[in-house]
Amino acid sequence: MTDLTELERLAKDASEGPWTALFGETRYHECDDADPWAVILTPRRHEVVTLYERYARKGEDRSDYDADAAFIAAANPATVLDLIARIRHLEAEREKDREALLFYAEQSRLARLIHSEGDAGRQAISEDGGKIARARLEDTHD
């Protein structure tokens, strides 16, 4: 899913994070077997989802299963909303960088021309003296 607006809506409608993953297993005394499970909980200890791994063999490696549950817990609504905010900020910064580059590209193009158009481009670059570029570089450190 790459529709940030829809993803943001879904995250805002979901239970708040951070979420926690708890791991365990259901043991069966009659056959000395167990089925692993993981529960994803909200901060209020409400169950978001329970994952069962049916028919797991005793001693079987379940690291993928545990990693999946931990990832689901980490990708909670608060995390998703933070990532969306970062993406939108970076997109806005990229647009500002694009505008600065367009200025320099156009003035450089003009500066190569003969007569008044070239004079205008050279003058614009001279007057700017790199101010636009420095401002964009300073902006990126915030």
C-alpha positions as CSV (number, residue, x, y, z in Angstrom):
1,M,0.0,0.0,0.0
2,T,1.5,3.4,-1.0
3,D,-1.6,5.6,-0.5
4,L,-0.3,7.5,2.5
5,T,-3.7,9.2,3.1
6,E,-5.5,5.9,3.4
7,L,-2.7,4.4,5.5
8,E,-2.9,7.4,7.8
9,R,-6.7,7.0,8.1
10,L,-6.3,3.3,9.0
11,A,-3.5,4.1,11.6
12,K,-5.6,6.8,13.2
13,D,-8.6,4.4,13.4
14,A,-6.6,1.6,14.9
15,S,-5.7,1.1,18.6
16,E,-2.9,3.3,19.8
17,G,0.6,2.0,20.0
18,P,3.1,1.1,21.1
19,W,2.0,-2.5,20.9
20,T,3.7,-5.5,22.6
21,A,4.2,-9.0,21.5
22,L,3.9,-11.8,24.0
23,F,4.9,-15.3,23.1
24,G,3.8,-18.7,24.6
25,E,2.6,-22.1,23.8
26,T,-0.5,-24.2,24.4
27,R,0.5,-27.6,25.8
28,Y,-1.4,-30.8,25.2
29,H,-0.9,-33.3,28.1
30,E,-2.5,-36.2,26.2
31,C,0.2,-36.1,23.5
32,D,3.0,-34.2,25.0
33,D,2.8,-31.6,22.2
34,A,2.5,-27.9,22.1
35,D,1.2,-25.2,19.7
36,P,3.2,-21.9,19.8
37,W,1.3,-18.6,19.8
38,A,1.9,-14.9,19.9
39,V,-0.5,-12.2,21.1
40,I,-0.2,-8.6,20.1
41,L,-1.4,-6.2,22.8
42,T,-2.2,-2.5,23.1
43,P,-0.9,-0.5,26.0
44,R,-4.2,-1.1,27.7
45,R,-3.6,-4.8,27.3
46,H,-6.3,-5.2,24.7
47,E,-5.7,-8.0,22.2
48,V,-5.1,-6.7,18.7
49,V,-4.4,-10.1,17.1
50,T,-3.5,-13.6,18.2
51,L,-1.3,-15.7,16.0
52,Y,-1.3,-19.5,16.3
53,E,1.1,-21.9,14.7
54,R,-0.8,-25.1,14.5
55,Y,0.9,-28.5,14.6
56,A,4.4,-27.2,15.4
57,R,6.8,-30.0,16.1
58,K,8.4,-30.1,19.5
59,G,11.8,-28.3,19.3
60,E,11.0,-26.8,15.9
61,D,12.7,-23.5,15.0
62,R,10.1,-20.8,15.3
63,S,12.3,-17.8,15.0
64,D,10.6,-16.7,11.8
65,Y,7.2,-16.9,13.5
66,D,8.5,-14.9,16.5
67,A,10.1,-12.3,14.2
68,D,6.9,-11.8,12.3
69,A,4.9,-11.3,15.5
70,A,7.6,-8.8,16.8
71,F,7.4,-6.9,13.5
72,I,3.6,-6.7,13.7
73,A,3.9,-5.2,17.2
74,A,6.6,-2.8,16.1
75,A,4.5,-1.6,13.1
76,N,1.8,-0.2,15.3
77,P,-0.3,2.9,14.5
78,A,2.1,5.3,16.3
79,T,5.1,4.1,14.3
80,V,3.1,4.2,11.0
81,L,2.0,7.8,11.7
82,D,5.5,8.8,12.6
83,L,6.8,7.3,9.3
84,I,4.1,9.0,7.3
85,A,5.0,12.4,8.9
86,R,8.7,11.8,8.0
87,I,7.8,10.8,4.4
88,R,5.7,14.0,4.0
89,H,8.5,16.2,5.5
90,L,11.1,14.6,3.2
91,E,8.8,15.1,0.1
92,A,8.4,18.8,1.0
93,E,12.2,19.1,1.4
94,R,12.8,17.4,-1.9
95,E,10.5,19.9,-3.6
96,K,12.4,22.8,-2.1
97,D,15.6,21.3,-3.3
98,R,14.1,20.9,-6.8
99,E,13.1,24.5,-6.9
100,A,16.6,25.6,-5.9
101,L,18.2,23.4,-8.6
102,L,15.7,24.7,-11.2
103,F,16.8,28.3,-10.4
104,Y,20.5,27.4,-10.9
105,A,19.8,25.4,-14.0
106,E,17.9,28.2,-15.6
107,Q,20.4,30.9,-14.7
108,S,23.3,28.7,-15.9
109,R,21.5,28.2,-19.2
110,L,21.0,31.9,-19.5
111,A,24.5,32.8,-18.5
112,R,25.8,30.8,-21.5
113,L,23.9,33.0,-23.9
114,I,25.3,36.1,-25.6
115,H,24.0,39.6,-25.0
116,S,21.3,40.7,-22.5
117,E,19.9,37.3,-21.8
118,G,23.3,36.0,-20.8
119,D,24.0,39.1,-18.8
120,A,20.7,38.5,-16.9
121,G,21.7,34.9,-16.0
122,R,25.2,35.9,-15.0
123,Q,23.8,38.8,-12.9
124,A,21.3,36.5,-11.1
125,I,24.0,34.0,-10.3
126,S,26.3,36.7,-9.1
127,E,23.7,38.3,-6.9
128,D,22.7,35.0,-5.5
129,G,26.3,34.0,-4.7
130,G,25.2,30.6,-3.6
131,K,22.7,31.9,-1.0
132,I,19.9,29.6,-2.2
133,A,22.1,26.6,-2.1
134,R,23.5,27.4,1.4
135,A,20.0,28.0,2.7
136,R,18.9,24.6,1.4
137,L,21.9,23.0,3.0
138,E,21.3,24.7,6.3
139,D,17.6,23.7,6.2
140,T,18.5,20.0,5.9
141,H,20.3,20.1,9.3
142,D,17.1,20.9,11.2
